């Protein structure tokens, strides 16, 4: 497998809603991504975070851009 095809975790979420929103944001920006553990968290909502929560994965070559996008969204949506 080429380095650019390697998947890396850029975020972990404790709820499906947060994870799906982050996935949709990245996909709308043209960054391919996928979630792991989202089904398990729906079946076993208490305690799934001890197993890693819902992981948002992107290709390693897209990780920096994905983190930048998600950080920017977080900055603009955080209430003070």
N, CA, C and O atoms as a MOPAC input file, in Angstrom:
PM7 MOZYME 1SCF
protein

 N      0.84600 1    -1.18300 1     0.00000 1
 C      0.00000 1     0.00000 1     0.00000 1
 C      0.89000 1     1.24500 1     0.00000 1
 O      1.85400 1     1.33000 1     0.76100 1
 N      0.56600 1     2.17300 1    -0.83200 1
 C      1.31000 1     3.42700 1    -0.88800 1
 C      0.98800 1     4.28200 1     0.33100 1
 O     -0.09500 1     4.17300 1     0.90500 1
 N      1.95300 1     5.14900 1     0.73000 1
 C      1.71900 1     6.03000 1     1.87300 1
 C      0.47900 1     6.89000 1     1.68600 1
 O     -0.25800 1     7.13500 1     2.64100 1
 N      0.24200 1     7.35200 1     0.45100 1
 C     -0.90100 1     8.22200 1     0.22600 1
 C     -2.22500 1     7.46800 1     0.36500 1
 O     -3.28100 1     8.09300 1     0.46200 1
 N     -2.17900 1     6.13800 1     0.37500 1
 C     -3.38500 1     5.34400 1     0.53100 1
 C     -3.60200 1     4.90700 1     1.97500 1
 O     -4.61900 1     4.28700 1     2.28700 1
 N     -2.66000 1     5.22200 1     2.85700 1
 C     -2.76500 1     4.83700 1     4.25700 1
 C     -3.83800 1     5.68000 1     4.94400 1
 O     -3.87500 1     6.90000 1     4.77900 1
 N     -4.71300 1     5.02500 1     5.71700 1
 C     -5.75000 1     5.73400 1     6.46500 1
 C     -5.23600 1     6.08300 1     7.85400 1
 O     -4.55700 1     5.28600 1     8.50100 1
 N     -5.57000 1     7.28500 1     8.29600 1
 C     -5.19800 1     7.73900 1     9.63600 1
 C     -6.43500 1     8.32300 1    10.32000 1
 O     -7.33900 1     8.84000 1     9.66200 1
 N     -6.45800 1     8.23200 1    11.64000 1
 C     -7.54900 1     8.79300 1    12.42200 1
 C     -7.27200 1    10.26900 1    12.68100 1
 O     -6.22900 1    10.62100 1    13.23200 1
 N     -8.20600 1    11.13300 1    12.28500 1
 C     -8.03500 1    12.56600 1    12.53300 1
 C     -8.88200 1    13.05500 1    13.70900 1
 O     -8.55900 1    14.07500 1    14.31800 1
 N     -9.94900 1    12.34900 1    14.02900 1
 C    -10.79400 1    12.71600 1    15.15900 1
 C    -11.47400 1    11.46900 1    15.70500 1
 O    -11.63100 1    10.46700 1    15.00800 1
 N    -11.87500 1    11.55900 1    16.97300 1
 C    -12.71200 1    10.53200 1    17.59900 1
 C    -13.90000 1    11.23100 1    18.23700 1
 O    -13.75000 1    12.28100 1    18.86300 1
 N    -15.07200 1    10.65100 1    18.07800 1
 C    -16.30400 1    11.24800 1    18.58300 1
 C    -17.03800 1    10.28000 1    19.49100 1
 O    -16.89200 1     9.06400 1    19.37200 1
 N    -17.82200 1    10.82900 1    20.39000 1
 C    -18.57800 1     9.98900 1    21.31200 1
 C    -20.02300 1     9.79300 1    20.86800 1
 O    -20.72800 1     8.94200 1    21.41100 1
 N    -20.47700 1    10.58800 1    19.86600 1
 C    -21.84900 1    10.41500 1    19.37800 1
 C    -21.86800 1    10.30200 1    17.86000 1
 O    -21.00100 1    10.82900 1    17.16300 1
 N    -22.88500 1     9.59900 1    17.37400 1
 C    -23.06600 1     9.45800 1    15.92200 1
 C    -23.28300 1    10.81200 1    15.26000 1
 O    -22.76600 1    11.06200 1    14.17100 1
 N    -24.04500 1    11.68500 1    15.91100 1
 C    -24.38400 1    12.98000 1    15.32300 1
 C    -23.11500 1    13.77900 1    15.02500 1
 O    -22.94500 1    14.28700 1    13.91700 1
 N    -22.22900 1    13.89000 1    16.00900 1
 C    -20.97300 1    14.63000 1    15.80900 1
 C    -20.13700 1    14.00600 1    14.70000 1
 O    -19.58600 1    14.70500 1    13.84900 1
 N    -20.05100 1    12.68800 1    14.72500 1
 C    -19.23100 1    11.98100 1    13.73200 1
 C    -19.79100 1    12.15900 1    12.32000 1
 O    -19.03800 1    12.42600 1    11.38300 1
 N    -21.10600 1    12.01200 1    12.16500 1
 C    -21.72200 1    12.16000 1    10.84300 1
 C    -21.58000 1    13.58900 1    10.32200 1
 O    -21.36500 1    13.80000 1     9.12800 1
 N    -21.70200 1    14.57400 1    11.22300 1
 C    -21.54500 1    15.96700 1    10.80000 1
 C    -20.12100 1    16.21800 1    10.30600 1
 O    -19.92800 1    16.84700 1     9.26600 1
 N    -19.13700 1    15.73500 1    11.03500 1
 C    -17.73700 1    15.92200 1    10.63000 1
 C    -17.47200 1    15.22800 1     9.29900 1
 O    -16.80700 1    15.78400 1     8.42400 1
 N    -17.99300 1    14.01500 1     9.14800 1
 C    -17.81800 1    13.29300 1     7.88600 1
 C    -18.43100 1    14.07900 1     6.72800 1
 O    -17.81400 1    14.21700 1     5.67200 1
 N    -19.64200 1    14.59100 1     6.92800 1
 C    -20.31300 1    15.34400 1     5.86400 1
 C    -19.55700 1    16.62000 1     5.50800 1
 O    -19.47500 1    16.99000 1     4.33600 1
 N    -19.00600 1    17.29100 1     6.51600 1
 C    -18.22700 1    18.51000 1     6.26700 1
 C    -17.02800 1    18.19200 1     5.38600 1
 O    -16.77700 1    18.88400 1     4.40000 1
 N    -16.29200 1    17.15300 1     5.73700 1
 C    -15.10600 1    16.79900 1     4.94300 1
 C    -15.48900 1    16.35400 1     3.53600 1
 O    -14.83800 1    16.74300 1     2.56600 1
 N    -16.53400 1    15.54900 1     3.41700 1
 C    -16.96100 1    15.10500 1     2.08700 1
 C    -17.40100 1    16.28500 1     1.22800 1
 O    -17.13700 1    16.30400 1     0.02600 1
 N    -18.06800 1    17.26900 1     1.82700 1
 C    -18.46900 1    18.46600 1     1.07800 1
 C    -17.27700 1    19.28500 1     0.62200 1
 O    -17.36400 1    20.02800 1    -0.35500 1
 N    -16.15500 1    19.15100 1     1.33300 1
 C    -14.91900 1    19.84200 1     0.95100 1
 C    -14.06500 1    18.99700 1     0.00200 1
 O    -12.95800 1    19.38800 1    -0.36500 1
 N    -14.59200 1    17.83900 1    -0.38700 1
 C    -13.89600 1    16.98300 1    -1.35100 1
 C    -12.84800 1    16.06400 1    -0.73900 1
 O    -11.99500 1    15.53300 1    -1.45100 1
 N    -12.90700 1    15.87400 1     0.57600 1
 C    -11.95200 1    14.98900 1     1.24200 1
 C    -12.64300 1    13.66000 1     1.52900 1
 O    -13.57800 1    13.60500 1     2.32700 1
 N    -12.18400 1    12.58500 1     0.87900 1
 C    -12.77700 1    11.27900 1     1.14000 1
 C    -12.49300 1    10.86000 1     2.58000 1
 O    -11.39000 1    11.06700 1     3.08500 1
 N    -13.48500 1    10.27300 1     3.23500 1
 C    -13.29800 1     9.84900 1     4.62000 1
 C    -14.27100 1     8.73000 1     4.94200 1
 O    -15.18700 1     8.42900 1     4.17700 1
 N    -14.04500 1     8.12700 1     6.09300 1
 C    -14.93900 1     7.07000 1     6.55300 1
 C    -14.96300 1     7.04200 1     8.06400 1
 O    -14.06200 1     7.55900 1     8.72500 1
 N    -16.00900 1     6.42800 1     8.60700 1
 C    -16.16100 1     6.28900 1    10.05100 1
 C    -16.02400 1     4.82200 1    10.43500 1
 O    -16.41200 1     3.92700 1     9.68300 1
 N    -15.46600 1     4.59400 1    11.62000 1
 C    -15.44200 1     3.24900 1    12.18000 1
 C    -16.18200 1     3.26900 1    13.50900 1
 O    -16.21600 1     4.29600 1    14.18700 1
 N    -16.76300 1     2.16200 1    13.87900 1
 C    -17.46200 1     1.97500 1    15.15600 1
 C    -18.79800 1     2.69500 1    15.25000 1
 O    -19.39200 1     2.70600 1    16.32800 1
 N    -19.30300 1     3.30000 1    14.17200 1
 C    -20.55900 1     4.04200 1    14.31200 1
 C    -21.74000 1     3.12000 1    14.58700 1
 O    -22.65600 1     3.51200 1    15.30900 1
 N    -21.75100 1     1.93200 1    14.04700 1
 C    -22.83600 1     0.99200 1    14.30300 1
 C    -22.77500 1     0.49000 1    15.73600 1
 O    -23.79900 1     0.38700 1    16.41300 1
 N    -21.57600 1     0.18200 1    16.18900 1
 C    -21.39100 1    -0.31900 1    17.54500 1
 C    -21.85200 1     0.70500 1    18.57000 1
 O    -22.45500 1     0.34100 1    19.58000 1
 N    -21.57900 1     1.96700 1    18.32600 1
 C    -21.96500 1     2.99500 1    19.28600 1
 C    -23.48000 1     3.12900 1    19.37800 1
 O    -24.00100 1     3.49600 1    20.43200 1
 N    -24.19200 1     2.84000 1    18.29500 1
 C    -25.64500 1     2.88000 1    18.33200 1
 C    -26.24100 1     1.71200 1    19.09400 1
 O    -27.29400 1     1.83500 1    19.72000 1
 N    -25.55900 1     0.57900 1    19.03600 1
 C    -26.03100 1    -0.61600 1    19.72300 1
 C    -25.66500 1    -0.57000 1    21.20300 1
 O    -26.45000 1    -0.97300 1    22.06100 1
 N    -24.46700 1    -0.07400 1    21.49000 1
 C    -23.94400 1    -0.06700 1    22.85900 1
 C    -23.47000 1     1.33700 1    23.19500 1
 O    -22.26500 1     1.57900 1    23.27200 1
 N    -24.40700 1     2.27600 1    23.39900 1
 C    -24.03400 1     3.68900 1    23.55100 1
 C    -23.23900 1     4.01500 1    24.80300 1
 O    -22.50400 1     5.00300 1    24.82400 1
 N    -23.36900 1     3.21200 1    25.83700 1
 C    -22.63000 1     3.49100 1    27.07000 1
 C    -21.38400 1     2.62000 1    27.08600 1
 O    -21.46700 1     1.39400 1    27.01400 1
 N    -20.23800 1     3.26300 1    27.18200 1
 C    -19.00000 1     2.51600 1    27.28400 1
 C    -18.25300 1     2.31100 1    25.98200 1
 O    -17.13100 1     1.80400 1    25.99600 1
 N    -18.84700 1     2.69400 1    24.84500 1
 C    -18.13700 1     2.47500 1    23.58800 1
 C    -16.91800 1     3.38000 1    23.46300 1
 O    -15.99500 1     3.05400 1    22.71600 1
 N    -16.88500 1     4.50800 1    24.17200 1
 C    -15.73400 1     5.40000 1    24.07900 1
 C    -14.48600 1     4.76500 1    24.67300 1
 O    -13.36900 1     5.12500 1    24.30100 1
 N    -14.66900 1     3.81700 1    25.60000 1
 C    -13.50500 1     3.11900 1    26.13900 1
 C    -12.86500 1     2.23500 1    25.08200 1
 O    -11.71900 1     1.80900 1    25.23100 1
 N    -13.60500 1     1.95900 1    24.01300 1
 C    -13.07900 1     1.16200 1    22.91400 1
 C    -12.59500 1     2.03900 1    21.76100 1
 O    -12.29200 1     1.52600 1    20.68400 1
 N    -12.51900 1     3.33300 1    21.96900 1
 C    -12.00900 1     4.22600 1    20.94300 1
 C    -13.02700 1     5.16800 1    20.35300 1
 O    -12.66600 1     6.02900 1    19.55100 1
 N    -14.27900 1     5.03700 1    20.71900 1
 C    -15.29700 1     5.92200 1    20.17800 1
 C    -15.47100 1     5.72200 1    18.67900 1
 O    -15.07300 1     4.69500 1    18.13100 1
 N    -16.05700 1     6.69400 1    18.03400 1
 C    -16.25700 1     6.66200 1    16.58500 1
 C    -15.06800 1     7.38200 1    15.95600 1
 O    -14.84000 1     8.56300 1    16.21700 1
 N    -14.33500 1     6.68500 1    15.15000 1
 C    -13.13000 1     7.25800 1    14.55400 1
 C    -13.42100 1     7.77000 1    13.15000 1
 O    -14.06200 1     7.09400 1    12.34500 1
 N    -12.93800 1     8.97800 1    12.87400 1
 C    -13.03300 1     9.57900 1    11.55300 1
 C    -11.68400 1     9.38300 1    10.86700 1
 O    -10.66400 1     9.89900 1    11.32300 1
 N    -11.68900 1     8.63700 1     9.77400 1
 C    -10.45900 1     8.29600 1     9.06500 1
 C    -10.38900 1     9.00900 1     7.72300 1
 O    -11.39200 1     9.14300 1     7.02300 1
 N     -9.19700 1     9.46100 1     7.37600 1
 C     -8.92700 1    10.05200 1     6.06100 1
 C     -7.61700 1     9.46300 1     5.54100 1
 O     -6.86200 1     8.84200 1     6.29000 1
 N     -7.36000 1     9.66700 1     4.25800 1
 C     -6.06700 1     9.27400 1     3.72900 1
 C     -4.99300 1    10.15700 1     4.35000 1
 O     -5.21500 1    11.34300 1     4.59300 1
 N     -3.84700 1     9.57600 1     4.60100 1
 C     -2.76300 1    10.30100 1     5.25900 1
 C     -2.43300 1    11.61000 1     4.53700 1
 O     -2.13600 1    12.61700 1     5.18100 1
 N     -2.48600 1    11.59700 1     3.21200 1
 C     -2.16500 1    12.80200 1     2.43100 1
 C     -3.19000 1    13.92600 1     2.66900 1
 O     -2.89200 1    15.09200 1     2.41000 1
 N     -4.38700 1    13.58700 1     3.15800 1
 C     -5.44700 1    14.57300 1     3.39500 1
 C     -5.58200 1    14.97200 1     4.86400 1
 O     -6.40100 1    15.83000 1     5.19500 1
 N     -4.79300 1    14.36600 1     5.74400 1
 C     -4.96500 1    14.56900 1     7.18800 1
 C     -4.78800 1    16.02400 1     7.60500 1
 O     -5.58100 1    16.53700 1     8.39400 1
 N     -3.77300 1    16.69100 1     7.09300 1
 C     -3.52800 1    18.07800 1     7.48300 1
 C     -4.69500 1    18.97200 1     7.06400 1
 O     -5.16300 1    19.79800 1     7.84800 1
 N     -5.15800 1    18.80600 1     5.83600 1
 C     -6.27900 1    19.61700 1     5.34600 1
 C     -7.55000 1    19.30900 1     6.13900 1
 O     -8.30800 1    20.22100 1     6.47000 1
 N     -7.78500 1    18.03600 1     6.44300 1
 C     -8.97200 1    17.65200 1     7.20500 1
 C     -8.95000 1    18.27400 1     8.59500 1
 O     -9.96100 1    18.80600 1     9.05400 1
 N     -7.81000 1    18.21000 1     9.26300 1
 C     -7.69400 1    18.82100 1    10.59000 1
 C     -7.91800 1    20.32400 1    10.53000 1
 O     -8.57800 1    20.89300 1    11.39900 1
 N     -7.37400 1    20.96000 1     9.51500 1
 C     -7.54200 1    22.41100 1     9.34900 1
 C     -9.02700 1    22.75400 1     9.17900 1
 O     -9.52900 1    23.67700 1     9.82000 1
 N     -9.71400 1    22.02100 1     8.32900 1
 C    -11.13500 1    22.27700 1     8.07800 1
 C    -11.94500 1    22.07400 1     9.35400 1
 O    -12.77100 1    22.91600 1     9.70600 1
 N    -11.71600 1    20.97300 1    10.04100 1
 C    -12.48500 1    20.67300 1    11.25200 1
 C    -12.17600 1    21.66600 1    12.37000 1
 O    -13.06600 1    22.03700 1    13.13400 1
 N    -10.91500 1    22.09800 1    12.46800 1
 C    -10.56200 1    23.11800 1    13.46700 1
 C    -11.26400 1    24.43200 1    13.17300 1
 O    -11.76900 1    25.09600 1    14.07800 1
 N    -11.29100 1    24.80000 1    11.89300 1
 C    -11.92700 1    26.06000 1    11.49200 1
 C    -13.42700 1    26.02600 1    11.78000 1
 O    -13.99000 1    27.01000 1    12.25900 1
 N    -14.07000 1    24.90400 1    11.49300 1
 C    -15.49800 1    24.75600 1    11.78100 1
 C    -15.73900 1    24.85500 1    13.27800 1
 O    -16.68500 1    25.51200 1    13.71300 1
 N    -14.89800 1    24.21500 1    14.06300 1
 C    -15.04700 1    24.25500 1    15.51400 1
 C    -14.91800 1    25.68100 1    16.04300 1
 O    -15.67000 1    26.08700 1    16.92900 1
 N    -13.96600 1    26.44200 1    15.50000 1
 C    -13.76500 1    27.83500 1    15.90800 1
 C    -14.98500 1    28.69000 1    15.62300 1
 O    -15.36000 1    29.53600 1    16.43400 1
 N    -15.60400 1    28.47100 1    14.47100 1
 C    -16.73500 1    29.30800 1    14.06100 1
 C    -18.04200 1    28.90900 1    14.73000 1
 O    -19.00000 1    29.68300 1    14.72900 1
 N    -18.09300 1    27.69700 1    15.30600 1
 C    -19.33700 1    27.24200 1    15.91800 1
 C    -19.28800 1    27.22000 1    17.44200 1
 O    -20.29700 1    26.93100 1    18.08600 1
 N    -18.13600 1    27.51900 1    18.02300 1
 C    -18.01200 1    27.51500 1    19.47000 1
 C    -18.59400 1    28.78700 1    20.04600 1
 O    -18.23100 1    29.88600 1    19.62800 1
 N    -19.49600 1    28.64400 1    21.00700 1
 C    -20.10500 1    29.79400 1    21.66900 1
 C    -19.23700 1    30.21300 1    22.85000 1
 O    -18.67600 1    29.36600 1    23.54500 1
 N    -19.13100 1    31.47200 1    23.06700 1
 C    -18.36800 1    31.97100 1    24.22200 1
 C    -19.28400 1    32.68200 1    25.17500 1
 O    -18.83700 1    33.17500 1    26.21000 1

